[in-house]
């Protein structure tokens, strides 16, 4: 068990992640090469858990020791995206 505060907080956050089985499976398949997808979009209104889900993706990628391309962030509307 880790004694670093950041690790303890990450573990606590991961234990509270619920209802994202489909998104986690898509990410796992993309990282492992089981899916032809190499680009995943994560979007939605504020407060639905996008940041928490991204943190879980990061933890899973680190656990798998996968080299991932850089992650770009920004905001999009129906006709416009910005970074």
LORO-389000 format. One record per residue (C-alpha): x, y, z; residue number from 0. Coordinates in Angstrom, 3 decimals, padded with zeros to 6 digits. Layout:
REM residues N
      east     north        up  rodo
         X         Y         Z   NUM
...
REM end
This chain:
REM residues 83
      east     north        up  rodo
   000.000   000.000   000.000     0
   001.272   003.413  -000.966     1
   001.822   006.108   001.623     2
   001.964   008.992  -000.870     3
  -001.045   011.264  -000.538     4
  -001.536   011.559  -004.303     5
  -001.620   007.773  -004.694     6
  -004.085   007.433  -001.833     7
  -006.356   010.052  -003.391     8
  -006.180   008.374  -006.805     9
  -007.151   005.050  -005.249    10
  -010.096   006.615  -003.423    11
  -011.315   008.291  -006.623    12
  -011.061   005.050  -008.600    13
  -013.163   003.212  -006.050    14
  -015.978   005.761  -006.509    15
  -016.139   005.433  -010.308    16
  -019.484   003.858  -011.217    17
  -021.580   003.448  -014.349    18
  -018.797   003.819  -016.902    19
  -018.317   000.196  -017.936    20
  -018.862   000.861  -021.663    21
  -016.423   003.783  -021.763    22
  -013.781   001.886  -019.786    23
  -014.131  -001.168  -022.049    24
  -013.693   001.024  -025.164    25
  -010.574   002.598  -023.686    26
  -009.123  -000.759  -022.615    27
  -009.751  -002.215  -026.079    28
  -008.086   000.770  -027.780    29
  -005.019   000.663  -025.532    30
  -004.584  -003.092  -025.824    31
  -004.968  -003.128  -029.617    32
  -008.180  -005.200  -029.547    33
  -009.998  -002.360  -031.289    34
  -009.180  -000.517  -034.502    35
  -010.043   002.736  -032.701    36
  -007.112   004.996  -031.972    37
  -009.044   008.160  -031.229    38
  -011.631   008.459  -028.499    39
  -013.764   011.524  -027.820    40
  -014.949   012.378  -024.344    41
  -017.541   015.121  -024.184    42
  -020.630   016.168  -022.283    43
  -022.050   018.819  -019.992    44
  -020.161   019.956  -016.938    45
  -020.396   017.867  -013.806    46
  -020.975   014.425  -015.317    47
  -017.524   013.025  -014.510    48
  -015.368   013.609  -017.584    49
  -012.306   014.572  -015.556    50
  -012.752   011.604  -013.243    51
  -013.028   009.305  -016.250    52
  -009.869   010.789  -017.795    53
  -008.024   010.181  -014.538    54
  -009.147   006.562  -014.646    55
  -007.952   006.284  -018.253    56
  -004.568   007.654  -017.161    57
  -004.317   005.168  -014.299    58
  -005.199   002.253  -016.575    59
  -002.674   003.338  -019.194    60
   000.039   003.620  -016.559    61
  -000.860   000.200  -015.158    62
  -000.633  -001.293  -018.638    63
   002.687   000.517  -019.219    64
   001.302   001.698  -022.548    65
   002.813   004.471  -024.563    66
  -000.056   006.752  -025.443    67
  -000.063   009.666  -027.824    68
  -000.425   013.118  -026.313    69
  -003.896   013.968  -025.087    70
  -005.319   017.226  -026.412    71
  -007.977   019.046  -024.511    72
  -010.311   021.783  -025.560    73
  -013.958   022.580  -025.952    74
  -016.371   021.890  -028.767    75
  -019.767   023.014  -029.859    76
  -021.792   021.621  -032.712    77
  -019.949   023.725  -035.314    78
  -016.731   024.770  -033.604    79
  -013.883   023.271  -031.582    80
  -011.060   025.068  -029.825    81
  -007.953   023.902  -027.999    82
REM end
